[in-house]
Amino acid sequence: MKPHITQMQGLRTTIGSEIRKLFADPGGKTLEISRTDNGLFGPGSMVWQVHGDVTTMMVGGIAGLMLQMLDPRVLAGVWDHSTFRQDMRGRLRRTAAFLARTTYGDRDSVMAEIARIRRIHDHVKGVLPDGTPYSANDPQALAWVHVTESTCFLDSFIRYRAPYMAMRNRDRYFDEMAEIGTMLGADPVPRSDRAARRMLRDARPILAYDDRTREVAGLLLNQPVSNPRLLPFHHLSMQAGIDLLPTWAQTMHGLSVPLAARIALRGSTTGMAMITRWALSEGSTVRRSAA
């Protein structure tokens, strides 16, 4: 084998290994999903296609979390009950594990995962600073979590992978994702792109930003990197996540990406996504779509 081919294969292995560590569960086990059936969606689904792209999921996940914490009920659940502040990386890995298992797992595994999350939610309740009671099982709060993550995952995929995605496929994604949201207890659950955008718009009057939001957002954006070689990937992902936010959400967080920097950021993130796909093209972290 020629030396340059060997070097390229070695580079692919190194990059792929480091990326897979990001998506390992807290115990260090890589999330390779084994299945005996097609689960809830199957290889022809939009969910498989969107969730199979690592970089766009990372960027969309950051934006989704930044949106979610603007809802006082969701923020209170994180603040009062989650290990988010003490174990940021572990919390994010558990979220990644949930997404991978519900997307690619067989039906029995998916139902077990949904039941596990609902049991956890049974114990997440309390009182907001203004005295309003909250519960993680509140259908509207669950709907906010669902619509923000679904919208951000799709928007990231469109920006960095499929800029000309047909509206019928965007609608298919929300319609498929609605099954997960409904099983978790969310209500209402959007089944089209238009319905999702309407939900984001209608929720704005109840959203808020305070010192707790600032602290949690700061922890998310400034979390330490386990390996210095991942620092460029980490920095680009965080900045691209901010850039993916609607302008009004960036304003609430007091964050923005200037136009000149935005052009460079999107170009660099596109390049990073291409490198990531190349590195994971053999032995992918998650099953690739047949589409």
C-alpha positions in Angstrom: 0.0 0.0 0.0 1.3 3.5 -0.9 2.5 5.6 2.1 0.1 8.5 1.4 -2.9 6.0 1.4 -1.7 4.6 4.7 -1.4 8.1 6.1 -4.9 9.0 5.0 -6.4 5.8 6.5 -4.6 6.6 9.7 -5.9 10.1 9.7 -9.5 8.8 9.1 -9.1 6.3 12.0 -7.8 9.0 14.4 -10.5 11.6 13.6 -13.3 9.0 13.6 -12.1 7.6 17.0 -12.0 11.0 18.6 -15.5 11.9 17.3 -17.0 8.7 18.5 -15.7 9.4 22.0 -17.9 12.6 22.0 -20.9 10.4 21.5 -20.0 7.6 23.9 -22.2 7.2 27.0 -20.8 8.3 30.4 -19.3 4.9 30.9 -17.3 5.2 27.8 -19.2 2.7 25.6 -19.6 3.9 22.0 -23.2 4.1 20.9 -23.2 1.4 18.3 -26.9 0.6 18.0 -27.7 -3.1 17.4 -31.2 -3.9 16.2 -33.5 -6.8 15.3 -36.1 -4.7 13.5 -36.4 -1.2 11.9 -37.6 0.5 15.1 -40.0 3.3 14.8 -38.7 4.8 11.6 -36.5 2.6 9.3 -33.8 3.3 6.8 -36.1 5.2 4.4 -37.2 7.7 7.0 -36.2 11.4 7.2 -35.4 10.9 10.9 -32.7 8.4 10.0 -31.3 10.8 7.4 -31.3 13.9 9.6 -30.0 12.2 12.8 -27.3 10.3 11.0 -25.2 13.4 10.3 -23.0 14.0 13.3 -21.9 17.6 12.8 -25.3 18.9 12.0 -26.8 17.1 15.0 -24.1 18.6 17.3 -24.8 22.1 16.0 -28.5 21.7 16.1 -28.3 20.2 19.6 -26.5 23.3 20.9 -29.1 25.6 19.3 -31.9 23.5 20.7 -30.6 23.6 24.2 -30.1 27.4 24.0 -33.8 27.7 22.9 -35.1 25.3 25.5 -33.6 27.1 28.5 -35.5 30.3 27.6 -38.7 28.6 28.9 -38.7 29.1 32.7 -40.3 25.7 33.3 -37.7 23.8 31.4 -34.8 25.9 32.9 -36.2 25.2 36.4 -36.2 21.5 35.8 -32.5 21.6 34.8 -31.6 24.0 37.6 -33.4 22.1 40.4 -33.0 18.5 39.4 -30.4 17.9 36.7 -26.7 17.2 37.1 -26.2 19.6 34.1 -24.2 22.1 36.1 -22.0 19.5 37.8 -21.6 17.0 34.9 -22.2 18.9 31.6 -20.4 16.3 29.4 -22.3 13.4 31.0 -25.6 15.1 30.6 -25.0 15.8 27.0 -23.9 12.2 26.3 -27.1 10.9 28.0 -29.1 13.1 25.7 -27.2 11.9 22.7 -27.7 8.3 23.8 -31.5 8.9 24.1 -31.6 10.3 20.6 -29.5 7.4 19.1 -31.6 4.8 20.9 -35.0 6.2 20.0 -33.9 6.8 16.4 -32.1 3.6 15.6 -33.1 1.1 18.3 -35.5 -1.7 17.8 -39.1 -1.2 19.1 -38.6 -2.9 22.4 -35.5 -0.8 23.2 -37.4 2.4 22.2 -40.3 1.7 24.4 -38.0 0.9 27.3 -36.1 4.1 26.8 -39.3 6.2 26.6 -40.6 4.5 29.8 -37.3 5.2 31.6 -37.5 8.9 30.7 -41.1 9.2 31.8 -40.2 7.6 35.1 -37.5 10.3 35.6 -39.9 13.0 34.7 -42.3 11.8 37.4 -39.9 13.1 40.0 -39.0 16.4 38.3 -41.3 19.0 39.8 -41.1 22.2 41.9 -41.9 25.9 42.0 -40.7 28.7 39.8 -39.1 31.8 41.4 -42.5 33.6 40.9 -44.3 30.8 42.8 -45.8 29.0 39.8 -45.6 25.2 40.1 -43.9 23.3 37.3 -43.6 19.6 36.3 -41.5 17.9 33.8 -44.6 16.0 32.7 -46.3 19.3 31.8 -47.4 18.5 28.2 -46.7 22.1 27.0 -43.2 22.2 28.5 -42.5 18.8 26.9 -43.9 20.3 23.6 -41.4 23.2 23.8 -38.5 20.8 24.3 -39.7 18.7 21.4 -40.3 21.5 18.9 -37.1 23.3 19.7 -34.8 20.2 19.3 -36.7 19.0 16.2 -36.6 22.4 14.5 -32.9 23.0 15.3 -31.8 19.5 14.1 -33.7 20.0 10.9 -32.5 23.6 10.4 -28.9 22.5 11.0 -29.2 19.6 8.5 -30.7 22.0 5.9 -27.9 24.6 6.4 -25.0 22.2 6.3 -26.2 19.2 4.4 -29.3 19.7 2.3 -30.0 23.3 1.6 -32.6 22.5 -1.1 -34.6 20.0 0.9 -38.2 19.9 -0.4 -40.9 21.1 2.0 -42.6 17.7 1.7 -39.5 16.1 3.3 -39.4 18.8 6.0 -43.0 18.0 6.8 -42.1 14.2 6.8 -39.4 14.8 9.4 -41.8 16.6 11.8 -44.5 14.0 11.2 -42.1 11.2 12.0 -40.6 12.9 15.1 -44.2 13.5 16.4 -44.3 9.9 17.4 -41.5 10.3 19.9 -42.9 13.6 21.2 -46.4 12.1 21.7 -45.0 9.0 23.5 -43.2 11.3 25.9 -46.4 13.2 26.6 -45.9 16.4 24.7 -48.9 18.3 23.5 -49.3 19.9 21.1 -46.9 18.2 18.8 -46.2 19.7 15.3 -46.6 17.5 12.3 -45.4 19.9 9.7 -42.7 22.6 9.2 -45.3 25.3 9.3 -46.8 24.1 12.5 -43.4 23.9 14.2 -42.6 27.5 13.2 -45.9 28.7 14.5 -45.3 27.0 17.8 -41.9 28.8 18.1 -43.6 32.1 17.4 -46.5 31.6 19.7 -44.3 30.6 22.7 -42.3 33.9 22.7 -44.5 35.8 25.2 -43.7 33.2 28.0 -39.9 33.0 27.3 -37.5 34.7 29.7 -33.8 35.3 30.3 -32.3 35.8 33.8 -29.2 35.1 35.8 -29.9 31.4 35.9 -30.3 31.2 32.1 -27.0 33.1 31.7 -25.2 30.6 34.0 -26.5 27.5 32.3 -25.8 28.9 28.8 -22.3 29.9 29.9 -21.6 26.3 31.2 -22.9 24.9 27.9 -20.8 27.2 25.7 -17.7 27.1 27.7 -17.5 23.5 28.8 -13.9 22.2 28.9 -12.7 20.0 26.0 -11.4 16.5 27.0 -8.9 16.4 24.2 -7.1 19.6 22.9 -7.2 18.2 19.4 -11.0 18.6 19.5 -10.8 22.3 20.4 -11.4 23.6 16.8 -14.4 21.2 16.4 -15.8 22.3 19.8 -15.4 26.0 19.1 -16.9 25.8 15.6 -19.9 23.7 16.9 -20.7 26.2 19.7 -20.4 29.2 17.4 -22.4 27.5 14.7 -25.1 26.7 17.3 -25.4 30.3 18.3 -25.5 31.3 14.6 -28.4 28.8 14.0 -30.6 30.5 16.6 -33.4 32.8 15.4 -32.3 36.5 15.7 -34.7 37.1 18.5 -33.2 34.2 20.6 -29.7 35.5 20.0 -30.9 38.9 21.2 -32.4 37.4 24.4 -29.1 35.6 25.1 -27.1 38.7 24.3 -25.1 36.8 21.6 -24.6 37.4 18.0 -22.2 36.5 15.1 -21.2 39.5 13.0 -21.8 39.2 9.2 -18.2 38.9 8.2 -17.6 36.2 10.9 -20.8 34.4 9.9 -19.6 33.8 6.4 -16.3 32.4 7.6 -18.1 30.4 10.3 -20.6 28.7 8.0 -17.8 27.9 5.5 -15.6 26.3 8.2 -18.5 24.4 9.6 -19.4 23.1 6.2 -15.9 21.9 5.8 -15.9 20.3 9.3 -19.1 18.5 8.4 -17.5 17.0 5.3 -14.4 15.9 7.2 -16.6 14.3 9.8 -18.6 12.4 7.2 -15.4 11.2 5.6 -14.0 10.1 9.0 -17.1 8.2 9.9 -17.9 6.7 6.5 -16.4 3.4 7.7 -17.7 2.1 11.0 -20.2 4.9 11.4 -21.3 5.9 14.9 -24.9 5.5 13.8 -26.5 3.6 11.0 -26.6 5.6 7.8 -29.8 6.2 5.9 -30.5 4.2 2.7 -31.9 7.4 1.2 
